[in-house]
Amino acid sequence: MSKAKTIVLKFGSSVLRSEHDLPEVVQEIYRVWRTGEQVVVVVSAFGDTTDQLLGRAISICAEPDEVTLATLLATGETTAAALLALALQRAGIPAKVFDAAQASLRTKGSVTDAELIGLDTARLLSEVQRFVIVLPGFVGRDEQDRTTLLGRGGSDFTAAFVAHKLGGRCVLIKDVDGLYASDPAKSSKRPARFREVTYETAGRIGSSLIQTKAIHFAAAHRLSLAVTCIGADSGTKIGSEFDRIARPNTPKQPLNVALLGCGTVGGGGRERLLSLPDEFIITGVGVRDRKRKRFRSEQDDLLTEDFEELIDRPCDVVIELIGGTTRAYDLVRRALRARRHVVTANKALLAAHGEELQSIAVENEVVLCSSAAVGGALPALEAIERAKAAGPIRAVSGVLNATSNFVLDEIAAGLGFADAISAARKNGYAEADPSLDLDGTDTTQKMILLARLAFGLSLPFASIPREGIERLTATDLQAARDRGTSVRLIATCRRTAQGVEARVAPMEVPQSHPLASVARAQNRILVELVSGETFVASGIGAGRWPTTEAVIADLMDLRREIFAEPKKIAQIEEECVA
């Protein structure tokens, strides 16, 4: 397996002001996680929760016992960590919460201003290979197994300590994009931002933003800290030899976005876009019938049935989420020729016309992004890009269809085929007509996209042997289980002496195989290099929010590229994993 890098992201109460901020925090985590880094997240309590809890404690007992008070205040961080993990799971990102006891975050000294001295490094390094780990900051356990606190701003200390122990990077995400010469909120003119500073300078000018204890710990262990904000492509590095001022940031205007389709994923995309008014302005939402009951209550002036007119309106990006190939092909081609960037989750369209559409995009100096087309939140195309950077690829395989995988697990649990499909629909993992999922068509289309990126060739759909799961029964699955194997619908594509060979079919794999443990709606991809090194990525492969997360991630990446220094369009295409 490839050795991924570990990064510790810390989100403080100035960023996590309430539960309404969870989607933006999830998107920031997903932005990092989809690049292949192993992510540990340290969180503070929401907003002024700690102060509220302290006030409640004092209202009941004027001089509360320190241990009891610490136990109460720790619930703020515990709540924030658990809710963030749930938000990550909803978005299709595998996440697990570790409390201070499970992580063995050991402390010494004062109950309310303790020092961290220990961590179960081996366990965290093992678990972070499969999950985004969420840790409550500010909290530890002492030698008497009492809950202890790390002082005001202690989540910064936790993040620095964990990063040091895991040998990873530490990024403190605040409500400003770095350290400034003076407080931007108190200055009529924007003060200078530092690109990098020494530990001494950070301690002098950054103590109101970063816990001093964290800065001292970083200095003692020569650990670099990065300070930035959500969505920023720059920040301040703490731990340099000299102080350096950054170039002034060019103000970024919101991108104008036309949304084609407002169904399951389109509706999720619309909701997320409306929550990001500083980044995006919706110029219109294309729907097939604006009189449908679903839209009547909205009284939304943005709704239109004229998709072509919507594309022709001034806009920067068109998001295509209508599905199918015929109409979608005409609309995407029109958008690209009108010099609109395009974000799509349409694997059928790209499997049939992807190469042509890419050529049109390049000719018109725009970008076609499609990370959501393969496996919802699963960063499949990104995994192939990382693998290609490490060496030539020998094979790609994976469980790429959430509907089929969910149905197989439900049948194995005792449901009949029809009831298993109904359960998939109820959970949002199956369409009204799931035949293209069950017969392997959807998986084959995704394999075409993966093979195109991995091996640089387009496999005709008809050339790929395809078999679905329709004929499998509970008896078949139980017999496989008795043999110590699991049945999964697996797509494989391998370079051979005769060329590149691909196949989609149900296969029995040993329980020890990485694809055997892919459960319910989860997807997983394995990319094997000629050297034998393997890259693995997992994520929920269907549903409104996993697919929406991937679409918004493409859109955010595109926004950063548009406002970055000028680059050749080919370089932008590579970075957008088009």
C-alpha positions in Angstrom: 0.0 0.0 0.0 1.1 3.6 -0.6 2.1 5.6 2.4 -0.1 8.6 2.6 0.8 11.8 4.5 -1.0 12.8 7.6 -2.5 16.2 8.2 -4.1 17.6 11.3 -6.8 20.2 10.7 -8.0 22.2 13.6 -11.3 24.1 13.5 -11.9 26.5 16.3 -15.1 28.1 17.7 -14.6 31.2 15.5 -15.2 28.8 12.5 -17.6 26.4 14.1 -19.9 29.0 15.4 -23.0 26.7 15.1 -24.2 23.6 13.4 -25.0 25.8 10.3 -21.2 25.9 9.7 -20.8 22.2 9.5 -21.3 21.9 5.6 -18.4 24.4 5.0 -16.2 22.6 7.4 -17.0 19.3 5.8 -16.2 20.7 2.4 -12.8 21.9 3.6 -12.0 18.5 5.1 -13.2 16.8 1.9 -11.0 19.1 -0.2 -7.9 17.8 1.7 -9.0 14.2 2.1 -9.8 13.7 -1.6 -6.2 14.5 -2.4 -5.1 11.3 -0.6 -3.9 12.7 2.7 -4.9 11.0 5.9 -6.9 13.5 7.9 -7.2 14.0 11.7 -9.6 16.8 12.7 -9.4 18.6 16.0 -12.5 20.7 17.0 -13.4 23.2 19.6 -16.9 23.6 21.0 -19.4 25.5 18.9 -19.3 29.3 19.3 -19.6 30.4 22.9 -20.7 27.0 24.2 -17.9 26.8 26.7 -18.8 30.2 28.2 -22.4 29.2 28.3 -21.6 26.0 30.1 -19.3 27.8 32.5 -22.1 30.3 33.2 -24.6 27.5 33.9 -22.2 25.8 36.3 -21.6 29.0 38.3 -25.3 29.7 38.4 -25.7 26.4 40.2 -22.6 26.4 42.3 -20.6 29.6 42.8 -17.3 27.7 43.3 -17.6 24.5 41.3 -15.2 21.6 41.9 -12.5 21.7 39.1 -12.9 18.0 38.2 -16.7 18.3 37.9 -16.4 21.6 36.0 -13.9 20.0 33.5 -16.3 17.1 32.9 -19.1 19.6 32.1 -17.0 21.8 29.8 -15.7 18.8 27.9 -19.2 18.1 26.7 -19.0 21.1 24.4 -16.1 19.6 22.4 -17.6 16.1 22.5 -20.8 17.4 21.0 -19.1 19.3 18.3 -16.9 16.3 17.4 -19.8 13.9 17.2 -22.0 16.2 15.1 -19.1 16.9 12.7 -18.5 13.1 12.3 -22.2 12.7 11.5 -22.0 15.5 8.9 -18.9 13.8 7.3 -20.7 10.5 7.2 -23.8 12.1 5.5 -21.4 13.5 2.9 -20.1 10.0 2.2 -16.7 10.4 4.0 -15.8 7.6 6.4 -15.3 9.3 9.8 -14.8 8.1 13.4 -14.8 10.0 16.6 -12.2 9.4 19.3 -12.6 10.8 22.7 -9.6 11.6 24.9 -9.7 8.2 26.6 -9.9 6.3 23.3 -7.0 8.3 21.8 -5.1 8.1 25.1 -4.6 11.8 25.2 -2.8 11.8 28.6 -2.0 14.9 30.6 -0.2 16.1 33.7 -0.5 19.1 35.9 -3.5 21.3 36.6 -7.0 19.9 35.9 -8.0 23.1 34.1 -4.7 24.0 32.5 -3.0 20.7 31.9 0.0 19.7 29.7 -0.3 16.9 27.1 2.2 14.1 27.5 0.9 11.0 25.7 -1.1 9.7 22.7 -1.9 6.3 21.4 0.0 6.9 18.2 -0.1 3.4 16.8 -3.9 3.2 17.1 -4.5 6.6 15.4 -2.0 5.8 12.6 -3.9 2.6 12.0 -7.4 4.0 12.1 -6.6 7.1 10.0 -5.8 4.9 7.0 -9.5 4.1 6.8 -11.3 7.0 8.5 -11.2 10.7 8.9 -10.5 10.8 12.7 -12.3 13.5 14.7 -10.9 14.5 18.1 -12.3 16.9 20.6 -9.7 19.5 21.4 -9.1 21.2 24.8 -9.6 17.9 26.6 -7.4 15.1 28.0 -7.2 12.5 30.8 -4.7 12.5 33.6 -2.9 9.7 35.5 -5.9 9.4 37.8 -8.2 9.0 34.7 -9.9 12.3 35.4 -11.1 14.6 32.6 -8.7 17.5 32.3 -8.7 20.7 30.2 -5.8 22.3 28.3 -6.6 26.0 29.0 -8.3 28.6 26.8 -7.5 27.9 23.2 -6.4 24.4 24.1 -7.6 22.9 20.9 -4.6 24.6 19.2 -2.3 22.7 21.6 -4.1 19.4 20.9 -3.6 19.9 17.2 0.1 20.7 17.4 0.7 17.8 19.9 -1.1 15.3 17.7 0.6 16.4 14.5 4.0 16.1 16.2 3.2 12.6 17.5 1.9 11.4 14.2 4.7 13.0 12.2 2.2 15.1 10.2 1.4 18.6 9.2 -0.7 20.9 11.4 -3.1 23.5 9.9 -5.0 25.8 12.3 -8.1 27.0 10.5 -9.3 30.3 11.8 -11.6 33.1 10.7 -8.7 35.0 9.0 -6.3 33.7 6.4 -3.1 34.1 8.5 -1.2 36.4 10.8 -1.4 40.1 10.2 0.8 42.9 11.4 -2.3 44.2 13.2 -5.9 43.1 13.8 -7.7 43.4 10.4 -11.0 43.8 12.2 -9.7 46.9 14.0 -8.0 48.5 11.0 -9.7 50.8 8.5 -7.0 49.8 5.9 -6.1 46.2 5.4 -2.8 45.5 7.3 0.0 43.5 5.8 -0.3 39.7 6.1 2.7 37.5 6.8 3.6 34.7 4.5 5.8 33.2 7.2 7.0 34.2 10.6 9.4 33.0 13.3 8.1 31.4 16.5 9.1 34.5 18.3 7.0 36.8 16.0 4.1 34.4 16.2 4.2 34.6 20.0 4.3 38.4 20.0 1.6 39.2 17.4 -0.4 36.0 17.3 -1.3 35.3 20.9 -4.8 36.6 20.5 -5.4 34.2 17.6 -3.3 31.1 18.6 -2.9 29.7 22.0 0.6 30.6 23.3 1.0 27.1 24.7 0.7 25.7 21.2 3.3 28.1 19.8 5.7 27.3 22.6 5.2 23.5 22.0 5.7 23.9 18.3 8.9 25.9 18.9 10.3 23.3 21.3 9.7 20.5 18.8 10.5 22.5 15.6 7.0 21.8 14.3 5.8 24.1 11.6 2.2 25.4 12.0 0.1 26.8 9.2 -2.6 29.4 9.9 -5.4 29.9 7.3 -9.1 30.1 6.8 -11.7 27.9 5.0 -11.4 28.0 1.3 -8.1 30.0 1.2 -5.3 29.1 -1.0 -2.7 30.9 1.1 -1.9 31.5 4.8 0.9 32.0 7.2 3.6 29.5 8.1 4.9 29.6 11.7 8.4 28.3 12.2 10.5 30.0 9.6 13.9 31.5 10.0 12.7 35.0 8.9 9.5 37.0 8.8 8.2 37.6 5.3 5.3 39.6 4.1 2.8 38.1 1.6 1.6 39.7 -1.6 -1.7 41.4 -1.1 -4.6 39.0 -2.0 -6.6 40.0 -5.1 -10.2 40.2 -4.1 -12.3 37.3 -5.4 -15.7 38.0 -6.8 -18.4 35.4 -6.6 -18.7 33.1 -9.6 -21.9 33.2 -11.6 -23.3 29.6 -11.8 -26.1 28.2 -14.0 -27.5 24.9 -12.5 -29.1 22.5 -15.0 -31.3 20.1 -13.0 -32.8 20.3 -9.6 -33.5 16.7 -8.8 -31.9 14.6 -6.0 -28.3 15.9 -6.6 -29.3 19.2 -8.2 -31.5 20.1 -5.2 -28.6 19.4 -2.9 -26.3 21.5 -5.1 -28.7 24.4 -5.1 -29.0 24.3 -1.3 -25.2 24.3 -0.9 -24.7 27.1 -3.5 -27.3 29.3 -1.7 -25.3 28.8 1.5 -22.2 30.2 -0.1 -23.2 33.7 -1.3 -19.7 35.1 -1.1 -18.4 32.4 -3.5 -21.3 31.7 -5.9 -24.3 33.5 -7.3 -26.9 31.2 -9.0 -28.0 32.8 -12.3 -30.8 30.3 -12.9 -31.9 26.7 -12.2 -33.1 24.7 -15.2 -36.0 22.3 -14.5 -38.1 20.2 -16.8 -41.4 21.5 -15.3 -41.5 24.4 -13.0 -45.1 23.8 -12.2 -44.3 20.5 -10.5 -45.5 20.3 -6.9 -41.9 20.2 -5.6 -41.3 23.7 -7.0 -44.7 25.5 -6.3 -43.9 26.4 -2.7 -40.5 27.9 -3.6 -41.8 30.7 -5.8 -38.3 30.8 -7.2 -37.8 33.4 -9.9 -34.6 31.5 -10.8 -36.4 28.5 -12.1 -36.6 28.1 -15.9 -37.5 25.4 -18.4 -35.4 27.0 -21.1 -32.0 25.4 -20.5 -30.5 26.8 -23.7 -31.4 30.4 -22.7 -30.0 29.8 -19.2 -26.6 28.7 -20.7 -26.6 31.8 -22.9 -27.1 34.2 -20.0 -23.8 35.7 -18.7 -22.3 33.1 -16.3 -18.9 31.6 -15.5 -19.8 28.0 -14.8 -22.6 25.6 -15.9 -23.3 22.6 -13.6 -25.0 19.8 -15.5 -27.0 17.4 -13.3 -29.9 16.3 -15.6 -28.4 12.9 -16.5 -28.8 10.9 -19.7 -26.8 11.5 -22.8 -28.7 13.0 -25.6 -30.0 16.3 -24.1 -27.0 16.5 -21.7 -24.6 16.2 -24.6 -26.2 19.1 -26.5 -26.3 21.3 -23.5 -22.7 20.6 -22.3 -21.4 21.1 -25.8 -23.3 24.4 -26.1 -21.9 25.5 -22.7 -18.3 24.7 -23.6 -18.6 26.5 -27.0 -20.0 29.5 -25.2 -16.8 29.5 -23.1 -18.5 28.3 -19.9 -16.6 26.1 -17.5 -18.6 22.9 -16.9 -19.0 20.7 -13.8 -20.8 17.4 -14.3 -21.6 14.1 -12.5 -22.8 12.4 -15.7 -20.7 9.3 -16.2 -22.9 8.0 -19.1 -22.3 11.3 -21.0 -18.6 11.2 -20.4 -18.2 7.5 -21.2 -19.9 8.1 -24.6 -18.6 11.6 -25.5 -15.9 12.5 -22.9 -13.0 12.8 -25.3 -14.9 15.0 -27.8 -16.1 17.3 -25.0 -12.6 17.6 -23.5 -11.4 18.7 -26.9 -14.1 21.3 -27.2 -13.2 22.5 -23.7 -9.5 22.9 -24.6 -10.3 24.6 -27.8 -12.4 27.2 -26.0 -10.0 27.6 -23.1 -12.4 26.3 -20.4 -12.4 23.4 -18.1 -14.6 20.3 -17.8 -14.6 18.9 -14.3 -16.1 15.5 -13.5 -14.9 14.1 -10.2 -18.5 13.3 -9.1 -19.0 11.1 -12.1 -17.3 8.1 -10.6 -18.6 7.0 -7.2 -20.1 10.0 -5.4 -17.8 11.1 -2.7 -15.2 8.4 -3.6 -12.2 10.2 -4.9 -11.5 7.7 -7.7 -10.2 9.9 -10.4 -8.0 11.6 -7.9 -6.6 8.3 -6.7 -5.6 7.5 -10.3 -3.9 10.8 -10.7 -1.9 10.2 -7.5 -0.9 6.8 -8.7 0.2 8.0 -12.1 2.4 10.5 -10.5 4.2 7.7 -8.6 4.7 5.4 -11.7 3.0 3.4 -14.5 -0.2 1.7 -13.6 -0.7 -2.0 -14.0 -4.3 -2.5 -13.0 -7.4 -0.7 -11.6 -10.2 -2.6 -9.8 -13.0 -1.6 -7.6 -16.5 -1.8 -6.2 -18.0 1.2 -8.1 -21.8 0.9 -7.7 -23.4 1.6 -4.4 -26.8 0.3 -5.4 -25.6 -3.2 -6.3 -23.3 -3.3 -3.2 -26.2 -2.3 -0.9 -28.5 -4.8 -2.5 -26.0 -7.6 -2.1 -25.5 -6.8 1.6 -29.3 -6.7 2.1 -29.8 -10.1 0.4 -27.0 -11.6 2.4 -28.8 -10.3 5.5 -31.9 -12.2 4.6 -34.0 -10.0 2.3 -35.4 -11.0 -1.0 -34.2 -9.3 -4.2 -37.3 -7.1 -4.5 -37.2 -6.1 -0.8 -33.5 -5.3 -1.0 -34.1 -3.0 -3.9 -36.9 -1.3 -2.0 -34.5 -0.8 0.9 -32.0 0.8 -1.4 -34.6 3.2 -2.7 -35.7 4.1 0.8 -32.1 5.0 1.7 -31.7 7.1 -1.4 -29.3 4.6 -3.1 -31.5 3.4 -6.0 -33.4 5.1 -8.8 -37.0 4.3 -9.6 -35.6 2.0 -12.3 -32.3 0.6 -11.0 -31.7 -1.7 -13.9 -28.6 0.1 -15.1 -27.0 -0.3 -11.7 -28.0 -4.0 -11.3 -27.0 -5.2 -14.7 -23.5 -3.6 -14.5 -24.0 -0.8 -17.0 -23.3 2.0 -14.5 -20.2 0.2 -13.3 -19.0 -0.3 -16.9 -19.4 3.4 -17.7 -17.3 4.3 -14.7 -14.7 1.8 -15.7 -14.4 3.4 -19.1 -13.6 6.8 -17.4 -11.1 5.2 -15.1 -9.4 3.3 -17.9 -9.2 6.5 -20.0 -7.4 8.3 -17.2 -5.2 5.4 -16.1 -4.1 4.1 -19.5 -4.8 6.9 -21.9 -7.3 5.0 -24.1 -11.1 4.9 -24.6 -12.5 1.4 -24.3 -15.7 0.9 -26.3 -18.6 0.0 -24.0 -19.5 -3.1 -26.1 -15.9 -4.4 -25.8 -16.1 -4.8 -22.0 -17.6 -8.2 -20.8 -20.4 -7.3 -18.4 -22.5 -9.3 -16.0 -24.8 -7.9 -13.3 -26.1 -9.2 -10.0 -29.7 -10.0 -11.1 -29.3 -13.7 -11.0 -27.6 -13.9 -7.6 -29.7 -15.4 -4.7 -29.4 -15.5 -0.9 -28.3 -19.1 -1.4 -25.4 -18.1 -3.6 -24.2 -15.5 -1.1 -24.5 -17.8 1.8 -22.5 -20.5 0.0 -19.8 -17.9 -0.7 -19.8 -17.0 2.9 -19.4 -20.6 3.9 -16.3 -20.8 1.7 -14.9 -17.8 3.5 -15.5 -15.3 0.7 -17.7 -12.3 -0.1 -19.5 -11.6 -3.4 -19.0 -8.1 -4.8 -19.7 -6.6 -8.2 -16.2 -5.7 -9.3 -14.8 -3.8 -12.2 -11.3 -4.6 -13.3 -9.0 -3.1 -15.9 -5.5 -4.5 -16.4 -2.6 -3.9 -18.8 -1.5 -7.2 -20.4 0.8 -8.3 -23.1 -2.2 -8.2 -25.5 -3.3 -4.8 -24.4 -5.7 -3.4 -21.8 -8.4 -5.8 -20.7 -11.5 -4.9 -18.7 -14.4 -6.8 -17.2 -17.4 -6.1 -14.9 -18.9 -9.1 -13.0 -19.8 -10.4 -9.6 -16.7 -12.0 -8.1 -15.9 -14.0 -4.9 -13.0 -12.5 -3.0 -11.4 -13.7 0.2 -12.4 -11.9 3.4 -8.8 -10.6 3.6 -9.1 -8.8 0.3 -9.6 -5.0 0.5 -12.8 -5.2 -1.6 -14.4 -7.8 0.6 -15.1 -5.4 3.4 -16.8 -2.7 1.2 -20.1 -2.5 3.0 -23.6 -1.3 1.8 -23.3 2.0 -0.2 -19.6 2.3 0.2 -17.4 2.2 -2.9 -13.6 1.4 -3.1 -11.0 1.6 -5.7 -7.6 -0.1 -5.9 -4.9 1.2 -8.2 -1.9 -1.1 -8.6 1.4 0.2 -10.1 3.9 -1.9 -12.1 6.2 -1.6 -9.1 3.6 -3.4 -6.9 2.7 -0.3 -4.9 -1.1 0.1 -4.4 -3.3 3.2 -3.9 -6.6 2.8 -2.2 -9.6 5.2 -1.8 -13.0 4.7 -0.3 -16.2 6.7 0.1 -20.0 6.5 -0.2 -20.8 6.0 -3.8 -24.4 7.3 -4.1 -27.0 9.5 -2.6 -27.7 13.2 -2.6 -25.1 14.5 -0.3 -22.0 12.4 -1.3 -22.5 13.3 -4.9 -23.3 17.0 -4.0 -20.1 17.2 -2.0 -18.0 16.0 -5.0 -19.7 18.5 -7.3 -19.2 21.4 -4.9 -15.5 20.3 -4.4 -15.0 20.5 -8.2 -16.6 23.9 -8.2 -14.4 25.2 -5.3 -11.3 23.9 -7.1 -12.3 25.6 -10.3 -12.9 28.9 -8.4 -9.4 28.7 -6.9 -8.0 28.1 -10.4 -9.9 30.9 -12.0 -8.6 33.4 -9.4 -5.0 31.9 -9.3 -2.1 33.2 -11.3 -2.6 32.7 -15.0 -1.8 29.1 -16.1 -1.9 27.1 -19.3 -5.3 25.5 -19.8 -3.7 22.1 -19.9 -2.3 22.5 -16.4 -5.7 23.5 -15.1 -7.3 20.5 -16.8 -4.9 18.2 -15.0 -5.4 19.8 -11.6 -9.2 19.6 -12.0 -9.1 15.9 -12.8 -11.3 16.5 -15.7 
